[in-house]
């Protein structure tokens, strides 16, 4: 007997595997959307074909509301990474007396 695509094992995959894999993808994007100032509900677009691709590109190349008005990383006048002193502040291996 030939089941083809509708083999009982495949029905188990589509019935149980798909929601688990969707949750694995949605949870990190939920956190990313929250941190960049977007609605976390946008992460549910990952389960919509073609909308998921558009959403990922929007997230990668779009303007994040949390960063509005800030200069990008590496721009002149931007502070260094949090927790690290700016270069030339007298700390680190180039400090005099070390």
N, C-alpha and C positions, 0 to 999 in steps of 0.2 A: 504494500500500500504506500502510495506516495503522498506525503503531506504537503510538500513544497514549503512555501513561506509560513503557512499556518500550522507548523509542527507544534505539538503541545509544549515542547521546551521553549520555543520562541514566544508562545503566548505567556509563559511564565516570565520571560525576559521583559516583554513589553508591559506586562501587568505589574511587576515588582521592580524591575531594574531601572526602568525609565524614570519613575519618580525619585528614586534614590540618586541617580546620576544628576537629575535636575536640581535636587537640593544641594548636592555637592558643588554645583556651579553657582547657584543663586546665593548661598550664604556669604561667600567672599565678596561678590559684587554688591550685596546689600551693605556690607561694612564699607566698601570703597565709596559707594554713593553717599553714605552718611558722612564720611570724612571729607569729601570734596564739596559738600553743601547741596547735593541734589537729593531729591526724594528717593528714599530707599525702595519704594514701590516700583521704581523704574527697573530694578533688577529682575522683575518678573518678565520683562521683555525677552529674557534669555530663552524662554520656552516657546516663543513665537518665531517660526521660520522667517528668515530674511530680516525681521525686525531685530533679531539678536545680533546680526552682523552690523547693522546700522548703529545699534546702541553701543557696541564695543568701539566702533570708530568714533562715534560722538564723544564717548568717554575719553578716548585716547587723544583726540585732537581738538575737542571743544574747550570753551572757556569754563572754568570751574567757578561757581559763585563764591566759594570760600577763598579764592585767590584774586578776586576782583580788586583792582587798585594796587596790587603788589607787583613789583618787578619780578621777572622770572629768575630762577636760580642762575647764578653767575653774572647777573647784571651788575653794572657799577653801582656801588653804594648799598648793595644788599649785604646783610650780616652773614657771617659764616654759619655753618650748621649749628643747631642748638647743642650746647654743652661743650663747644670748642671755642677757644679764644681766636680772635681774628689774627691773620698772619702778621708777624712783626710786632707783637704786643709784649715781647720780652719773655715769653715762655716757650718751652720746647727745646729741642736739641741745639738751636742756634743762639740760645740766650748767652749773654756774656758771663764768664766765670764758670762755665760748665765744661 
